[in-house]
Amino acid sequence: MAGRDGIVGLLAGTGSFPEVLAQAVKSSGRTLVCVQVAGDSPALPAIADHYYRCAPGALRQVLDTLQTHHVEEVLLAGRFSRANLLTQGDALRDMQLSLASDRRDVPLFERLAALLAGMGIELVDQTRYVGDLLAPPGVLTSRLPTPEEASDLAFGQTVARRLADLDVGQTVVVRRGVILAVEAAEGTDATIRRGGAIVPGTVVVKASRNHQDPRFDIPAVGPGTVAAMADVQSRILGIDARRTLLLNRERMIADAEAAGITVIAVDAPPLGTPLHGHS
């Protein structure tokens, strides 16, 4: 359902995705209220109708800003964590996390969604505005993987999906059946560089969760991902088709071709459908 007067809120973290999503919202004719909760984007103030920056932990300020503009529909985009939203004061009690045993990012976002719902604000799917960016299945570049690379891709996919389900990270780096790096708090690009620094020719796999919530943390790759891979001479980027966003696809694929990197979107069910049992 559309928000009052077409007003959409965007809670923006680090990375390029907030700008992509903001542009898509504006292209739909909606009014955009952007609150930067992590990172810095010189483009967002020019895109949004209203732009605010909140200090780390200032959840109450974020919520007050949304209410002031009568926002009824909110999107999350970019990378941010519990520390970007919560302090040990009133915000922590508002989120009802003081007694919660699970404080990983996904449970945090689920509690945020519940808090917003109690205020009459709906946290909506990112794909409502950027569904056209989801990767189609198949090899998206010209070079096919070698048998060894295909084996590493399948192995990495199994490991990455399990890690994603544990809310550890979404990315692993593999070479000849050995896991060289696993994503944690540092993010995808740093993981790629850390694993690729050990040996060239690595396979990078970015996976979605079994029950991937389309409201937040949908896997995304773009030119920055390819640049990190090129820096360490990685050869394969494997992602889940229909469950991974391709940011600036034309440039990303062109850069991958130039670097000799193969991009493969492994067939997978759409968002909203569990991966379990899919082959």
C-alpha positions as CSV (number, residue, x, y, z in Angstrom):
1,M,0.0,0.0,0.0
2,A,1.3,3.5,-0.8
3,G,2.2,5.8,2.0
4,R,0.3,9.0,2.7
5,D,0.8,11.5,-0.2
6,G,3.2,9.0,-1.8
7,I,5.9,9.6,0.9
8,V,8.6,7.0,1.2
9,G,11.3,6.8,3.8
10,L,14.7,5.4,3.2
11,L,17.1,4.4,5.9
12,A,20.5,4.5,4.2
13,G,23.7,2.7,5.1
14,T,27.1,2.4,3.3
15,G,27.6,1.3,-0.3
16,S,26.1,2.3,-3.6
17,F,22.7,0.6,-3.2
18,P,21.0,3.4,-1.3
19,E,21.6,5.7,-4.3
20,V,20.2,3.2,-6.7
21,L,17.1,2.6,-4.6
22,A,16.6,6.3,-4.0
23,Q,16.7,7.0,-7.8
24,A,14.2,4.2,-8.4
25,V,11.8,5.6,-5.7
26,K,12.0,9.1,-7.3
27,S,11.5,7.6,-10.8
28,S,8.2,6.2,-9.5
29,G,7.0,9.7,-8.7
30,R,7.1,9.3,-4.9
31,T,8.3,11.8,-2.4
32,L,11.5,10.6,-0.7
33,V,12.6,11.2,2.9
34,C,16.2,9.9,3.3
35,V,17.8,9.3,6.7
36,Q,21.5,8.4,6.6
37,V,22.2,6.1,9.5
38,A,25.6,4.9,8.4
39,G,28.2,5.8,5.7
40,D,28.3,8.9,3.6
41,S,26.7,9.6,0.2
42,P,27.3,12.9,-1.6
43,A,24.5,12.0,-4.1
44,L,21.6,11.2,-1.7
45,P,21.0,14.8,-0.6
46,A,20.5,15.8,-4.2
47,I,18.2,12.8,-5.0
48,A,16.0,12.9,-1.9
49,D,13.3,15.5,-1.3
50,H,14.3,15.6,2.4
51,Y,17.7,14.4,3.6
52,Y,18.9,14.0,7.2
53,R,22.0,12.5,8.9
54,C,21.6,10.8,12.2
55,A,24.4,10.2,14.7
56,P,25.2,6.5,15.5
57,G,22.7,5.1,17.9
58,A,20.1,7.9,17.5
59,L,17.1,5.6,16.8
60,R,14.7,8.0,18.4
61,Q,15.8,10.8,16.1
62,V,15.3,8.4,13.1
63,L,11.7,7.5,14.2
64,D,10.8,11.1,15.0
65,T,12.0,12.2,11.5
66,L,9.8,9.6,9.8
67,Q,6.8,10.6,11.9
68,T,7.4,14.3,11.3
69,H,7.1,13.7,7.5
70,H,4.1,11.3,7.9
71,V,6.0,8.5,6.3
72,E,4.0,5.3,6.1
73,E,6.4,3.2,4.0
74,V,10.1,2.6,4.7
75,L,12.9,1.0,2.8
76,L,16.3,-0.2,4.2
77,A,19.3,0.0,1.9
78,G,23.1,-0.3,2.3
79,R,25.2,-1.8,5.0
80,F,24.6,-0.9,8.7
81,S,24.4,-2.8,11.9
82,R,23.0,-2.8,15.4
83,A,25.6,-0.3,16.5
84,N,24.4,2.2,13.9
85,L,20.9,2.2,15.3
86,L,21.2,1.5,19.0
87,T,22.7,2.9,22.2
88,Q,22.4,1.6,25.7
89,G,19.7,4.1,26.5
90,D,16.1,4.6,25.5
91,A,16.6,3.3,22.0
92,L,17.7,-0.1,23.3
93,R,14.6,-0.4,25.4
94,D,12.4,0.7,22.5
95,M,13.8,-2.2,20.5
96,Q,13.2,-4.6,23.4
97,L,16.7,-6.0,23.0
98,S,17.8,-5.7,26.6
99,L,16.6,-9.2,27.3
100,A,17.1,-10.6,23.8
101,S,19.7,-13.4,23.5
102,D,20.0,-13.0,19.7
103,R,21.5,-9.7,18.7
104,R,22.6,-10.5,15.1
105,D,21.6,-8.0,12.4
106,V,18.7,-9.9,10.9
107,P,16.8,-10.3,14.3
108,L,17.6,-6.6,14.8
109,F,15.9,-5.7,11.5
110,E,13.0,-7.9,12.3
111,R,12.5,-6.1,15.6
112,L,12.9,-2.8,13.8
113,A,10.1,-3.8,11.4
114,A,7.9,-4.7,14.4
115,L,8.6,-1.3,16.0
116,L,7.8,0.6,12.8
117,A,4.6,-1.4,12.4
118,G,3.5,-0.3,15.9
119,M,3.9,3.3,14.7
120,G,1.8,2.6,11.5
121,I,4.9,2.5,9.3
122,E,5.4,-0.5,7.0
123,L,8.9,-1.8,6.2
124,V,8.5,-2.8,2.5
125,D,10.4,-5.1,0.1
126,Q,13.4,-3.6,-1.6
127,T,12.3,-5.3,-4.8
128,R,9.1,-3.2,-4.9
129,Y,11.2,-0.6,-6.7
130,V,14.2,-2.5,-8.0
131,G,12.9,-5.9,-8.9
132,D,14.3,-5.4,-12.5
133,L,17.8,-5.6,-11.0
134,L,17.5,-9.2,-9.9
135,A,20.0,-11.4,-11.8
136,P,18.6,-13.8,-14.4
137,P,20.0,-17.4,-14.4
138,G,22.9,-18.3,-16.5
139,V,26.5,-17.3,-17.4
140,L,26.4,-13.5,-17.7
141,T,29.8,-13.2,-19.4
142,S,31.4,-14.9,-22.4
143,R,33.9,-17.2,-20.7
144,L,32.6,-20.5,-19.3
145,P,34.1,-21.9,-16.0
146,T,36.6,-24.7,-16.2
147,P,35.6,-28.0,-14.5
148,E,37.8,-27.1,-11.5
149,E,36.2,-23.7,-11.2
150,A,32.7,-25.2,-11.5
151,S,33.6,-27.6,-8.6
152,D,34.8,-24.7,-6.4
153,L,31.6,-22.8,-7.2
154,A,29.4,-25.6,-6.1
155,F,31.4,-26.2,-3.0
156,G,31.5,-22.5,-2.2
157,Q,27.8,-22.1,-2.7
158,T,27.1,-24.9,-0.1
159,V,29.3,-23.2,2.4
160,A,28.1,-19.7,1.7
161,R,24.4,-20.5,2.0
162,R,25.0,-22.1,5.4
163,L,26.9,-19.1,6.6
164,A,24.2,-16.8,5.3
165,D,21.6,-18.7,7.3
166,L,23.7,-18.3,10.4
167,D,23.8,-14.5,9.7
168,V,27.6,-14.6,9.6
169,G,28.1,-13.3,6.1
170,Q,27.1,-13.9,2.5
171,T,30.5,-14.4,0.8
172,V,33.2,-17.0,0.7
173,V,36.4,-17.2,-1.3
174,V,37.5,-20.6,-2.6
175,R,40.5,-22.1,-4.5
176,R,40.8,-25.8,-5.3
177,G,38.4,-26.9,-2.6
178,V,39.9,-24.8,0.1
179,I,38.0,-21.9,1.8
180,L,40.4,-19.0,1.9
181,A,38.1,-16.3,3.4
182,V,34.7,-16.0,4.9
183,E,32.8,-12.7,5.1
184,A,32.2,-11.3,8.6
185,A,31.8,-7.7,9.6
186,E,34.3,-6.3,7.0
187,G,32.0,-6.7,4.0
188,T,32.2,-8.4,0.6
189,D,35.0,-6.4,-1.0
190,A,37.4,-6.8,1.9
191,T,36.7,-10.5,2.1
192,I,37.5,-10.9,-1.6
193,R,40.8,-9.1,-1.2
194,R,41.7,-11.0,1.9
195,G,41.1,-14.4,0.3
196,G,42.5,-13.4,-3.0
197,A,45.8,-12.1,-1.4
198,I,46.6,-15.7,-0.5
199,V,46.6,-17.1,-4.1
200,P,45.3,-15.9,-7.5
201,G,42.6,-17.5,-9.5
202,T,40.0,-17.7,-6.7
203,V,36.3,-18.3,-7.0
204,V,34.1,-15.9,-5.1
205,V,30.6,-17.0,-4.1
206,K,27.9,-14.7,-2.7
207,A,24.8,-16.4,-1.5
208,S,21.4,-15.7,-0.1
209,R,19.7,-17.1,3.0
210,N,17.3,-20.1,2.7
211,H,14.6,-17.8,3.9
212,Q,15.8,-14.5,2.4
213,D,13.7,-11.6,3.6
214,P,13.3,-9.2,0.7
215,R,12.9,-6.3,3.0
216,F,16.6,-6.1,3.9
217,D,20.1,-7.4,3.1
218,I,19.3,-8.8,-0.3
219,P,22.7,-9.9,-1.8
220,A,24.0,-7.3,-4.2
221,V,27.0,-7.1,-6.5
222,G,28.3,-4.4,-8.9
223,P,31.4,-2.8,-10.4
224,G,32.9,-2.5,-6.9
225,T,32.7,-6.3,-6.5
226,V,34.4,-6.8,-9.8
227,A,37.1,-4.3,-9.1
228,A,38.0,-6.0,-5.8
229,M,38.2,-9.3,-7.7
230,A,40.3,-7.9,-10.4
231,D,42.7,-6.5,-7.9
232,V,43.5,-10.0,-6.7
233,Q,43.1,-11.8,-10.0
234,S,40.0,-13.7,-9.0
235,R,38.4,-15.6,-11.9
236,I,34.8,-16.5,-11.0
237,L,31.9,-14.7,-9.3
238,G,29.0,-17.0,-8.4
239,I,25.7,-15.6,-7.3
240,D,22.1,-16.8,-6.8
241,A,19.8,-16.0,-9.7
242,R,16.5,-14.2,-8.9
243,R,17.9,-13.5,-5.4
244,T,20.8,-11.2,-6.1
245,L,20.7,-7.5,-7.2
246,L,23.0,-6.5,-10.1
247,L,24.0,-2.8,-9.6
248,N,25.0,-1.0,-12.7
249,R,24.9,-4.2,-14.6
250,E,26.2,-3.0,-18.0
251,R,29.4,-1.5,-16.5
252,M,29.8,-4.5,-14.1
253,I,29.7,-7.0,-16.9
254,A,31.9,-4.9,-19.2
255,D,34.5,-4.6,-16.4
256,A,34.3,-8.4,-15.7
257,E,34.9,-9.2,-19.4
258,A,37.9,-6.8,-19.4
259,A,39.4,-8.5,-16.4
260,G,38.7,-12.0,-17.6
261,I,36.2,-12.7,-14.8
262,T,33.3,-15.0,-15.3
263,V,30.0,-14.1,-13.7
264,I,27.5,-16.9,-13.1
265,A,24.0,-16.6,-11.7
266,V,23.2,-20.1,-10.4
267,D,19.6,-21.1,-10.9
268,A,17.6,-20.6,-7.7
269,P,13.9,-20.0,-6.7
270,P,12.7,-16.4,-6.4
271,L,12.8,-14.4,-3.2
272,G,10.0,-15.5,-0.9
273,T,10.6,-19.2,-1.8
274,P,13.0,-21.2,0.4
275,L,16.2,-22.5,-1.1
276,H,16.1,-25.8,0.9
277,G,15.6,-28.7,-1.4
278,H,16.4,-26.8,-4.5
279,S,19.1,-28.1,-6.8
